[in-house]
Amino acid sequence: MEPMPKLSREAYVAALREKTEAMLRQIADAINNAPDGDIIAGSEEKVRDLFAELRQQAFEMGLQMRIDAAQAAFSPSETSADRQEPAQ
């Protein structure tokens, strides 16, 4: 079995950059919107959930990009229309 092609690190980072920046903005909002004197308890769960969501999206995207790279590199065999029928 041939090794699976790697995903492009640069394309992966570029694809996740917007999602990551949006998530970091949400984290900043969660921290800023937490009640004074209760910042940790008031923001910790939201921050944890945001990171968990990003972790899942990042992993899924990486897997999909690796699969897509493998499919793009795959050279299918001749199509059935290209094959010659055996003489009868």
C-alpha positions in Angstrom: 0.0 0.0 0.0 1.3 3.4 -1.0 1.6 6.1 1.7 -1.2 8.5 1.9 -0.4 12.0 0.7 0.0 14.7 3.3 -2.3 17.7 3.6 -0.8 21.1 2.9 0.2 22.7 6.2 -0.2 26.2 4.7 -3.7 25.5 3.3 -4.8 24.0 6.6 -3.6 26.9 8.6 -5.2 29.4 6.2 -8.5 27.5 6.3 -8.6 27.5 10.1 -7.3 31.1 10.6 -10.7 32.8 10.2 -12.4 30.2 12.5 -9.7 30.6 15.1 -9.8 34.3 15.1 -13.6 34.3 15.4 -13.3 31.9 18.4 -10.7 34.0 20.1 -13.0 37.0 19.8 -15.7 35.0 21.4 -13.4 34.1 24.2 -12.5 37.7 24.8 -16.2 38.5 24.9 -16.8 35.7 27.4 -14.1 37.0 29.7 -15.2 40.6 29.4 -18.9 39.7 30.0 -18.2 37.7 33.1 -19.3 39.3 36.3 -16.8 41.3 38.2 -15.4 39.3 41.1 -16.4 36.1 39.4 -14.5 36.2 36.1 -13.2 32.6 36.2 -16.5 31.0 37.1 -18.4 33.3 34.8 -16.3 32.5 31.7 -14.5 29.2 32.2 -17.3 27.0 30.8 -17.9 29.1 27.7 -14.1 29.3 27.0 -13.8 25.5 27.5 -16.7 24.8 25.1 -15.3 27.2 22.5 -11.9 25.4 22.5 -13.6 22.0 22.4 -15.6 23.1 19.3 -12.5 24.5 17.6 -10.5 21.3 18.4 -13.2 19.2 16.8 -13.5 21.4 13.7 -9.7 21.5 13.3 -9.3 17.8 13.5 -12.2 17.1 11.2 -10.9 19.6 8.7 -7.4 18.1 8.8 -8.8 14.6 8.2 -10.9 15.8 5.4 -8.0 17.7 3.7 -5.8 14.6 4.0 -8.6 12.4 2.4 -9.1 15.0 -0.3 -5.3 15.0 -1.0 -5.4 11.2 -1.3 -8.4 11.3 -3.7 -6.7 14.0 -5.8 -3.6 11.9 -6.1 -5.5 8.7 -6.9 -5.2 7.6 -10.5 -8.3 5.6 -11.3 -7.9 2.6 -13.7 -9.3 2.8 -17.1 -13.0 3.4 -17.2 -15.2 0.6 -18.5 -15.9 2.6 -21.7 -12.1 2.7 -22.4 -11.7 -1.1 -22.1 -12.0 -3.3 -25.1 -14.6 -6.0 -24.9 -13.2 -9.5 -25.3 -13.8 -11.2 -28.6 -16.5 -13.8 -28.5 
